């Protein structure tokens, strides 16, 4: 699941694609054909062509990522995912529900890194997890009785109200 994080190998692949485009620009291949052959959008190729025209291959080289660096390393993210898969009961909680606060506490306890609970959904999404809320249903719910009521009683009630 961790593959959703952009790793160095992804950046290398993207850079190789841009360098291939640079070679094609040198050969005089049209931008539309470059886009088709590399299976990228024409808009991307237009941006690459402009950068290539202004700065050559150097302009298409990989650049360091801007912004704040990730606080959890790749190995830590994999460990976090293993801990999450074990479930909340393994961490001493009564219910099987991971909340943002619980995940933040797990990260703090395991790695010593503080995350605000509002940032946890973005981290989990990057790990391939999605936000889901459990459906609230009574423990005593009787599916057979409900199906019977829908099949027998509801049509009878519906007929009475229609008349």
C-alpha angles and dihedrals in degrees: 000000000000090000090091089076110088105245130189092264090059091052089050092052091050091048091050089052091052091048090051087053090051090055090050091049089053089052090053096246113162118254093241090055091047089053092048095048095045092040095233133124121278088234091061091048091050090054091047092048092051092049091046091050091052101039111008123225090330089068090057095049121114114274128202113268115259125222132046115331118244113272095211118060121223093260091050091051091052090049091048090053092051090051092049091050090054087064137233095283088065086060093050101262121138098220128054094236124116110210126185090251092052092049091048090052090048091052091047093049096043104037104015090237119132119222124178110236090240090064096051097083091059091050092048092047089054088054090054097258123131133209111255131168120208116245110250110232132157115259088226092057111138110204094189092053091048092050090049092049091050092048100042112018103034096057089049092050092044091053091052093051092047093058 
